[in-house]
Amino acid sequence: MASPASDPIIQLTNVHKVYLTGSSPVRALAGITLDIPRGSFITIMGPSGCGKSTLLNVIGAVDAPTEGTILVKGIPILQLSDDQLSDFRRDSIGFVYQFYNLIPSLTAAENVELPLAFRGVSSSARQARVKELLHLVRLQDRADNTPSLLSGGEQQRVAIARCLANDPDIILLDEPTGDLDRASGRAIMELLAGLNKTKAKTLVMVTHDPSIAAYGHRVLEMEDGKIVGEHAP
């Protein structure tokens, strides 16, 4: 396992999130205070509806909290404009979801290339980076296949390569093995753990599976929008 640095790359202080849906408000986060060290691999567990995915979304600046402060890489992200926030997410945070979120009409290579195109990277540099990333996830021979021609595990590898395109410091993972068989899930977790160890990426992962959570350095238990426990995997 990597030895995370002591300085926090993510800091949440008294973070609340209330959704105003229907006749009564729903409190998804209830006063989360949390420091995540640079280079660590944190897993978050808890029952459905406890706020795990909401916590990931506020860390990743996909959703804004109702109350509280969030620093990511020392930047108070709640003070950024929409354009600044979009650029920050693109360059600093990678997302991997349970159902891959690949564009069906694009090949594996084109899906990986997309974040680089949005950043304005030159065509030759994009091609070199895509080749490097598909080799990293061991899919160099599947570059021209669309998602429908790839297995679930292969699609998730493409999603990981895509999230790495702009070399983010932080990777947020929402049930990354939830749609995979056990062997494919283990292969994905070995790949992710390797990124943490060899490239010092900070990983924050939501999972229901204790065997998957065991790949991390530290397990946080959530219940009713709060962190109620913490233990070693």
Secondary structure as GFF3:
##gff-version 3
##sequence-region A 1 233
A	DSSP	beta_strand	8	21	.	.	.	ID=ss1
A	DSSP	beta_strand	24	37	.	.	.	ID=ss2
A	DSSP	beta_strand	41	45	.	.	.	ID=ss3
A	DSSP	alpha_helix	52	59	.	.	.	ID=ss4
A	DSSP	beta_strand	67	72	.	.	.	ID=ss5
A	DSSP	beta_strand	75	76	.	.	.	ID=ss6
A	DSSP	three_ten_helix	77	79	.	.	.	ID=ss7
A	DSSP	alpha_helix	82	92	.	.	.	ID=ss8
A	DSSP	beta_strand	93	97	.	.	.	ID=ss9
A	DSSP	alpha_helix	108	119	.	.	.	ID=ss10
A	DSSP	alpha_helix	123	136	.	.	.	ID=ss11
A	DSSP	three_ten_helix	140	142	.	.	.	ID=ss12
A	DSSP	three_ten_helix	147	149	.	.	.	ID=ss13
A	DSSP	alpha_helix	152	163	.	.	.	ID=ss14
A	DSSP	beta_strand	170	174	.	.	.	ID=ss15
A	DSSP	alpha_helix	182	199	.	.	.	ID=ss16
A	DSSP	beta_strand	202	206	.	.	.	ID=ss17
A	DSSP	alpha_helix	210	213	.	.	.	ID=ss18
A	DSSP	beta_strand	218	223	.	.	.	ID=ss19
A	DSSP	beta_strand	226	231	.	.	.	ID=ss20
###
